Amino acid sequence: MKLREIAHSRTGDKGNTSNISVIAYQPEDFERLKAAVTPEKVKAFFADVVTGEVVRYELPNIGALNFVMYGALGGGVTRSLAHDMHGKGLSAAILDMDIE
């Protein structure tokens, strides 16, 4: 199953750091998200993009996980030559992750 089947996502950026929130559509899917979407899996999924640490924060009251990915934007908006220098496409990409 793809992550997009049980969650949606938002992203933001600051410097060379991207943060992605993964939000369950249904409250009962939050536990599944916690088990399936770990910092290690996110780091591996974005191995070609993220050069630093990935930290996960849990927001159970809203059924969300927030991942802060350091070294994810090619040096930051003013330094990156990437088409998506803000990393907005990362939120769409993570929803393609396979989960159990």
C-alpha positions in Angstrom: 0.0 0.0 0.0 1.1 3.6 -0.7 1.3 6.1 2.2 -1.1 8.4 0.2 -3.9 5.9 0.9 -4.0 6.7 4.6 -2.4 10.1 4.8 -1.7 13.5 3.3 1.3 15.7 3.6 2.6 19.3 3.9 6.1 20.6 3.8 8.1 23.7 4.8 11.6 24.9 4.6 14.2 27.0 6.5 17.7 27.3 5.1 18.9 23.9 4.1 16.4 22.1 6.3 13.1 20.7 5.1 10.2 19.6 7.3 7.5 17.3 6.2 4.3 16.6 8.1 2.4 13.3 7.4 -1.2 13.5 8.6 -3.5 10.6 8.9 -6.9 10.9 7.2 -8.5 8.9 10.0 -7.4 8.9 13.7 -7.3 5.1 13.8 -4.5 5.1 11.2 -2.1 7.2 13.4 -0.7 4.1 15.1 0.0 2.5 11.7 1.8 5.7 10.6 4.0 5.6 13.7 5.0 2.0 13.0 5.5 2.4 9.3 7.0 5.8 8.8 10.2 5.9 10.9 13.1 8.4 10.6 15.3 5.6 9.2 12.8 4.8 6.5 12.4 8.5 5.6 16.2 9.0 5.4 16.5 5.9 3.2 13.6 7.0 1.0 15.2 10.4 0.4 18.8 9.0 0.3 19.6 11.0 -2.8 18.3 14.2 -1.3 18.9 14.3 2.5 22.6 14.5 3.6 22.0 15.1 7.3 19.9 13.7 10.2 16.2 13.0 10.1 14.3 13.7 13.3 10.7 12.7 13.9 8.2 14.5 16.1 4.9 12.9 17.0 1.7 15.0 17.2 -0.9 12.5 18.4 -3.7 15.0 19.1 -3.8 15.8 15.4 -2.7 12.3 14.1 0.5 13.6 12.5 4.2 13.0 12.3 6.6 15.8 11.5 10.0 15.0 10.0 12.8 17.5 10.2 15.4 16.7 7.5 18.7 18.4 7.8 20.8 19.0 4.7 17.8 18.4 2.4 17.7 21.4 0.1 21.0 21.6 -1.7 22.4 24.4 0.5 19.1 26.3 0.9 16.9 28.4 -1.4 19.5 31.1 -2.2 22.2 28.5 -3.0 20.4 25.7 -4.6 20.2 25.2 -8.4 17.3 22.7 -8.0 14.0 23.4 -9.8 12.2 22.8 -6.4 14.5 24.8 -4.2 11.9 25.1 -1.4 11.4 21.3 -1.4 7.6 21.5 -1.8 7.7 18.4 -4.0 9.1 16.3 -1.2 5.6 16.2 0.4 4.2 14.7 -2.8 7.1 12.3 -3.0 6.8 10.9 0.5 3.2 9.9 -0.2 4.6 7.4 -2.8 6.4 5.5 0.0 5.3 1.9 0.3 4.1 0.9 3.8 2.8 -2.3 5.3 
